[in-house]
Amino acid sequence: MPTRKPILSAVLLCSAAVLSMGNDGGCGGSSTQYCGDGVCGGGEDSTSCSADCPITGYCGDGICNVGESAASCSLDCGVDPDCSGGVCDDEGDESNCAADCDAAPFCGDGTCDPDENSASSCPADCGSPSDVRPSAGCGLAGDSGRQDLTVTIRGVQRTYRVQFPANYDPNEPLPLIFYFHWMDGTIDEVLSTSGPAIWEVGNASNEAAFVWPQGLTVYGGDQTGWDLLCDGEDMEFFDAMLSKLADSRCIDLSRVFAAGFSFGADMSVSLACCRDASVVRAVAPTSGAFDQYIAEFVCPGLSPPSMRYSYGSVDPVYTPSEFNDVITFFHAQLGCSTDYDWVSVSPCGETWTEDGSTVTCSCKSYRGCSRPLIDCEFVNMGHTTPLGWPEDTWDYFMSF
């Protein structure tokens, strides 16, 4: 026969003593611990003395206790989320779904983390920049509407057209957006082309200033375009336009942007290569890449601006490897990780057909970048501007 544990013997003895002595606390004043004295001690636990040591912290107590998770106790901790979709579900966190709920901070996680360096590096989390940089032209009178201007570059007179809001206020610094035309394009063609444009989106014409430069024949050929080299005449042209406008109009020098299609996209990519982020805040090239006509295109390794890069998977002018070269270069320059988040933009919410095939979109925003890098591939799209590109580009620029 097994012997009783000593504490059980003490309980029996104490109970008998209480009955014989009356309820005067004879045993209660004793230093001997016993089951029922209201103190969990002396080797007691929830198994040997539940009266003093009630069970706490168990699956089913209505509390998701330390050590429990949705996987081990869904009754208290909710339903285990699906960890294969790339989205952190409402029930998930880094403890039960690390694959989708990475606790590491990234641009776009809704928190302005210390290493994101405020709005200049991650406007999505850190809001609009408060460090507006008014140009020297603020306070000077200036014309509203469109106007053709000229500047001499290397002995050649260059032309560009500007547009300032009808309600232009010389004391209110404006964002400045450059748009570069395609091969053999002209300013007039750009402005007369049917379909939406950045400057026609919503109230854009009253909220920003726009610049349309005119290209020249390049590389000894007969086609109008852009000299994309960092020491080329069109980089000098860009600098001169920006300088003249900054001296005569009220520009926010922290919000200078560039965009373009085809050869104009090449120029936007080159600006991101050749000019620091302190000069150009962000670029939005579509259906363009690095210069196809130069065997070795060299970037000086500056701190590049943000980029929203759009291209088609079946573009007949540029190859997939040329598009990939752009993404690979800026991915490295911006210090991005291989992780990314899907970005919802208007073309991704729409479909259209091109040559009988449905065009769809997948936009990735890479994590860990010093400045945002968005990679938008349009599957089955050829050499064109995507649907919704003007609206998305405007929203992208205005997020800074």
Helices and strands as residue ranges (DSSP letters): H 6-21, H 74-77, G 114-116, G 118-120, H 123-126, E 145-153, E 156-164, E 174-180, H 187-192, G 198-200, H 204-207, E 209-213, E 216-217, E 224-225, H 233-248, E 251-261, H 263-274, E 282-286, E 306-312, H 320-333, E 340-342, G 346-349, E 352-354, E 357-366, E 373-379, H 389-398
